[in-house]
Structure formats: C-alpha cells, structure tokens
Amino acid sequence: MHTLKNYHKYTSIFILLLFVAAGCKNYKAVTVKSAMVLPDTFERTTDTTNAGNTPVRSFFRDAYLLQLIDTALHANLDLQGALQRIQMAGANLKYSKSLLLPTIDFNASAGIERYGDYTMNGVGNYDTNLSPNINDKQRIPNPTPDYFIGLRSSWEIDIWGKLNNQKKAALARFLATQSGFRLITTELAAEIASQYYQLLALDLELNIIKRNIVLQENALEIVKVQKLGGRATELAVQQFEAQLAHTRGLQYTTSQQITETENQLRLLTGKFNAPVLRDTSIMTLTMPEKLKTGVPTQLLLNRPDIRQAELELTALNADIRSARAAFFPSLTLTPYAGYNAFKAAVLFNPGSAVFGIIGGLTAPLLNRSRIKSNYNYKVAEAKAALYGYQKAVISGYQEVMNSLKGMENYSKFFSYKQQEVNSLKNAVQVSNDLYLVGRASYLEVITAQRNVLDAELEMANAKKNIFLNEVSLYRALGGGWK
C-alpha cells in the first residue's frame, strides 16, 4: 500500500512536468542574427589601411582644434552622462551575477500564536503536555511564543540557464554602454571639428564682406563725383547705394552666425563665455590628403554605433533564452540553521539548535499567458534590434561613400572656383577702368562687384566643405575616440 502511494505521487509529478514541458514545444530556442553580406571594397581597393584607426591627436593638426576637443572630453555634459550610464550598466551586471549565488540572511524573529481547543495543534499540544515523557521546560504554553535566531538561505538552481542568460544580457549591455561612450566621443570630436571649420569659414566670409564694403564705398564715392560733373545719373547713385546696403547687411547676418557657432562650441566644451581661439583663416590651412578607407568589414569593428547595435542584439538574444527558460520548472533550495524555541530562557540551549533544508519545485500553470507574452515581446524586440543593426551597417557604408565623393568633388569645385574668383577680380578692375572712361555702364560695374563677392563666398564654403567631408569620413570610418 505504501509503495502504491509513492508510485502515484511520483507519477503525478512526472505527468505535471510533462505537461509543463509540452507547453513549451511551440517556443523553441530562437536566435536572431544578421545574414547581411557587405561589399568587398569601397573604391575597388583591398588595402586594409584604415584612417579611422588614426588617433585623434594624429589626425587633427590644428592646435586650437585639439585644445577644444581635449576640453570637451573633460567637460562635455553628454559625455558625463554616458559615463554614468556605464556605471549603471556595471552595477546591473554585478546584480545579475549575484542571482546565480545563494542569498544568506541573518534572521531574528519572535511571534506568538494561540491555538484553538478544536484544532490539530491545540489538541496535539494539550495531549503532549499531559505526557510523562516531557519535563516542565518542554511544556507548551498557550498562547505559544516562537523565537528564532540564526541564518536562512535561498538558492535558485539555474537548471535551464535563465539566470545565466540574464547575466550574459547584462554583460552585453555593459559592453554596449562602453561602445555608446565611444560613440559620443566620436560624435563629439566630429561635431567640434565641424563647428570649428564652420567658424573659420565664417571668419573668412566676414573678411570678404568687409573688403567688398570698402571697394563698394569707393565706387559709390566715384559715382557721386561723376554725378556732380554730369557724367552719372541719380539712378546710378541709387543702384550703388543699394548694393552697398545689401553688402553691409550681409556683415551683420554673418556676425550673428559667428556668434551662434562660437556659442555652440562653448556648449560642446561645457563653457559659458570663454573666448574661442582659432586659426586666422581657413584659406591658410593645408588641403587634406585623401584618406585610406580600408575595407567595409572593418566598419563592424571600428564604428562604435555598429558595435553598440550588435551588442544590444546579443543582449536581446540572451533575453529570449532567459524568457524561454521561464516556461520550465524552477528549483529553489532554502536551507537554514540556528536556534528555535518557544521559551526565551532556553533559546540558546544546545537542545534548541536546529538546521534543515527545503527544496521547492515551481512550475507555471495559470500565469503561462504572461510568460508567453513576455517571450513574444523579447523575440519581436530582438528582430527590431536586428533591423536597427542592419540599418547602422548600411548607413555606415553610405556615409563613407558620400564623404569620399564629397572630398573629391568639393576639391575640384574649389579649384575651379579659385580660377573664377581670379577672373572676376580682373573683371572688376577692368569694369572700373572702362566706367571711368565712359566705355562701360554702372550696371556692369555693379554686376562685376556682386559676382566677385558671390564667388569669393562660394570659394570659402567650398574649402569648408572639403574639411567637413574629411571629418565626416574620419567619423564614418570609426575614428575620433582613440
């Protein structure tokens, strides 16, 4: 009979486990990964030399620019926030590791309970107190105090890898925050360099405008004198004055742009109103050389945004495995050791020493829909992260190609614009000379002056764009933080 009862007990447990495991057959282990294949080269070259591996101090040569970058690396607020996110992820990693270990708590408790006369404990205790086999210290009072002092522990045995996968996810996210920190430093260095070159170009534009203001003021004085001599009309004077007013207006809009760019650099470097030291002109800077791009597969290792997306995908795959393990039974051991008695006077008596261990097997039944929802959520989240990772890879490749072509095309544009500016400056001089001898109209003089102003401004922007594309290419290759 006793054997038959044990048989039914173990059979019931076995059937329960089969029921739980059968419910998981539709939730097989899923690993979301990319099957993307990158192009072999950027420009039909297999040279693996990559400018992105160049440290920022070796890549940028301008001492003022490097000083701005150094200041930002110590004071930028976004960077400080990223450091704290690394600390948060590190703390979460330690917490996830601790889940694999047993908890041990010191416990001291006291309580009291009155047993009813018609309860199992009440009848049992009453009968025990009448036994001749116990002494006065062993008689159970009613109400009955309960004192315990000792250690209690709880340890979930990670049978299915749920806790271990949580630790792996936390580790991947910790590494992702480090890549996120490098991403911010990369973007920060690139943004400072871009704003710096923008500021140099605006300085040049302001100088060009001021120089043209002087030339146009001289031209206006000449036409006023000619009007007094009857060789020019009031219409000519008005046209020259309108052109001068337009150019003077450009002076103030450009000055505003300079102010805003300086303040943007102050924001990036964590300053309020410190002077922004810089080179004298963007035109004095040596033209950048063509950068080595390496091969596209190097983007997967060099670019922090791609690395961050890849690590987040790794973390989510671990989350999927952990969520799947929640379908299966969990085994928890709860050992304890200490002193337990119903009289305080005998609590520390050797006879009050107790120890034991309880093993509990828990399997989800009615809450399985919640576990299924969490599992499906993690799978969908991982697939979304996969698309984000693939987008980051494609964007990185396109950014490299755009910047490569940008440096090439703007360099050619700058060369032709230099020729145009030289020709237009000669045209201004010729038109002035012809106007003085009456062989050119004032409109031809105004047009020549306006054309050279526009061409000089376009030339300044062209050289700025060369440097901006150089910075963009350096960032696209994964440089800017080493």
C-alpha positions, 0 to 999 in steps of 0.5 A: 500500500505504501509503495502504491502511494509513492508510485502515484505521487511520483507519477503525478509529478512526472505527468505535471512536468510533462505537461509543463514541458509540452507547453513549451514545444511551440517556443523553441530556442530562437536566435536572431542574427544578421545574414547581411553580406557587405561589399568587398571594397569601397573604391575597388581597393583591398588595402586594409589601411584604415584612417579611422584607426588614426588617433585623434591627436594624429589626425587633427593638426590644428592646435586650437582644434585639439585644445577644444576637443581635449576640453570637451572630453573633460567637460562635455555634459553628454559625455558625463552622462554616458559615463554614468550610464556605464556605471549603471550598466556595471552595477546591473551586471554585478546584480545579475551575477549575484542571482546565480549565488545563494542569498544568506540572511541573518534572521531574528524573529519572535511571534506568538500564536494561540491555538484553538481547543478544536484544532490539530495543534491545540489538541496535539499540544494539550495531549503532549503536555499531559505526557510523562515523557516531557519535563516542565521546560518542554511544556507548551504554553498557550498562547505559544511564543516562537523565537528564532535566531540564526541564518536562512538561505535561498538558492535558485538552481539555474537548471535551464540557464535563465539566470545565466542568460540574464547575466550574459544580457547584462554583460552585453549591455555593459559592453554596449554602454562602453561602445555608446561612450565611444560613440559620443566621443566620436560624435563629439570630436566630429561635431567640434571639428565641424563647428570649428571649420564652420567658424573659420569659414565664417571668419573668412566670409566676414573678411570678404564682406568687409573688403567688398564694403570698402571697394563698394564705398569707393565706387559709390564715392566715384559715382557721386563725383561723376554725378556732380560733373554730369557724367552719372545719373541719380539712378546710378547713385541709387543702384550703388547705394543699394548694393552697398546696403545689401553688402553691409547687411550681409556683415551683420547676418554673418556676425550673428552666425559667428556668434551662434557657432562660437556659442555652440562650441562653448556648449560642446566644451561645457563653457559659458563665455570663454573666448574661442581661439582659432586659426586666422583663416581657413584659406591658410590651412593645408588641403587634406590628403585623401584618406585610406578607407580600408575595407567595409568589414572593418566598419563592424569593428571600428564604428562604435554605433555598429558595435553598440547595435550588435551588442544590444542584439546579443543582449536581446538574444540572451533575453529570449533564452532567459524568457524561454527558460521561464516556461520550465520548472524552477528549483529553489533550495532554502536551507537554514540553521540556528536556534528555535524555541518557544521559551526565551530562557532556553533559546540558546540551549544546545537542545534548541539548535536546529538546521534543515533544508527545503527544496521547492519545485515551481512550475507555471500553470495559470500565469503561462499567458504572461510568460508567453507574452513576455517571450513574444515581446523579447523575440519581436524586440530582438528582430527590431534590434536586428533591423536597427543593426542592419540599418547602422551597417548600411548607413555606415557604408553610405556615409563613407561613400558620400564623404569620399565623393564629397572630398573629391568633388568639393576639391575640384569645385574649389579649384575651379572656383579659385580660377573664377574668383581670379577672373572676376577680380580682373573683371572688376578692375577692368569694369572700373577702368572702362566706367571711368572712361565712359566705355562701360555702364554702372550696371556692369560695374555693379554686376562685376562687384556682386559676382566677385563677392558671390564667388569669393563666398562660394570659394570659402564654403567650398574649402569648408566643405572639403574639411567637413567631408574629411571629418565626416569620413574620419567619423564614418570610418570609426575614428575620433575616440582613440 
